[in-house]
């Protein structure tokens, strides 16, 4: 559970959230962020 809490917190830092929009639920935004993170991890 701790890891899930940590991951959720990190997602909140990276993704734009408003009352009408949550980038975590945006397929393009979340996929782009995941690919960017994977590139950073492999450097």
C-alpha positions as CSV (number, residue, x, y, z in Angstrom):
1,X,0.0,0.0,0.0
2,X,2.8,2.4,0.8
3,X,4.2,2.1,-2.7
4,X,0.8,2.7,-4.2
5,X,0.4,5.8,-2.1
6,X,3.8,7.0,-3.2
7,X,3.1,6.4,-6.8
8,X,-0.2,8.2,-6.6
9,X,1.4,11.2,-4.9
10,X,4.1,11.4,-7.6
11,X,1.3,11.3,-10.3
12,X,-0.3,14.2,-8.6
13,X,2.9,16.2,-8.9
14,X,3.3,15.5,-12.6
15,X,-0.2,15.6,-14.0
16,X,-2.4,18.7,-14.3
17,X,-5.6,18.4,-12.3
18,X,-8.5,20.7,-12.2
19,X,-12.1,20.2,-11.2
20,X,-13.0,19.5,-14.8
21,X,-9.8,17.8,-16.1
22,X,-7.5,15.1,-14.7
23,X,-4.5,14.4,-16.9
24,X,-4.0,11.0,-15.1
25,X,-7.1,9.9,-17.0
26,X,-6.0,11.4,-20.3
27,X,-4.6,8.5,-22.3
28,X,-2.3,10.6,-24.4
29,X,-0.9,12.6,-21.5
30,X,-0.4,9.6,-19.2
31,X,1.2,7.6,-22.0
32,X,3.6,10.5,-22.9
33,X,4.5,10.9,-19.2
34,X,5.2,7.2,-18.9
35,X,7.4,7.1,-22.0
36,X,9.3,10.2,-20.7
37,X,9.8,8.5,-17.3
38,X,11.1,5.3,-19.0
39,X,13.5,7.3,-21.0
40,X,14.8,9.1,-17.9
41,X,15.2,5.7,-16.1
42,X,17.3,4.2,-18.9
43,X,19.8,7.0,-19.1
